Amino acid sequence: MSLEEVYQRNLQHRTHRAGWLRAAVLGANDGLVSTAALMIGVAAAGKEDFLITAGVAGITAGAMSMAVGEYISVRSQNDVEESDRNLEIAHLAADPEGELQELQQIYIGRGLTPALALQVALEMHRKDPLEAHLRDELGQHPSTKARPVQAAFASAVSFTLGGLIPFAGAFAPTLGTQAWSIVGFTLAGLILTGVVSARTAGSKLLSPTLRVLLGGSLGMAITAGIGRIAHISGI
């Protein structure tokens, strides 16, 4: 099998999608739930005149918050990985024999005989000891490396797209049906998000879709209840 065939086979796995997929699913789900919850809360509080304004403000603020938060979070992960990398460089320079034995023990733990594990560890150290330790000792791999800008962009775009779904429900023909229209649009969006995330991850449809649907529904219900209490209390 050629290197190109190996590369193409690896592309069939979903691990390399983990970073941006997590950010995109989280962003879309947050966009749906937070925008819908905000607008339903406003409607339940009897403030229908501010419904559209609240929706626009919620989508804009949420997208920016998600992008910044995702960037900072993933960048912090990169900082940890870089710190571990520098520490491993220092260990290899100070005690290469000890690091070789450590790598051998890792391979023994994975099922190789001591002799074969030592042979593999020696070959890895001859080729690129740092890469071997980052991959096999620390679990760092280029395909799963955190990418802050990619994650921030995916999060902001998916939040906006998710938020536009309940926002569209606010344009119901009559004021009395706005809240139910928002709920209906949001439930449809949650189902779509669950199906797309399951398909992209290569998992079964039912469990991820139900998880997204039930979580979003709970968030909307709680916010509607709080908005209703605020309306009754005259807040």
DAUR-V889549 format. One record per run of one state. SS is the DSSP state (2 for helix, 1 for strand, 0 for the rest). FROM is the first residue (numbers start at 1). TO is the last residue. If there is no record, write none. Layout:
# DAUR-V889549
SS;FROM;TO, SS;FROM;TO
This chain:
# DAUR-V889549
0;1;2, 2;3;11, 0;12;14, 2;15;44, 0;45;47, 2;48;94, 0;95;95, 2;96;109, 0;110;113, 2;114;136, 0;137;141, 2;142;144, 0;145;147, 2;148;169, 0;170;174, 2;175;201, 0;202;204, 2;205;233, 0;234;235
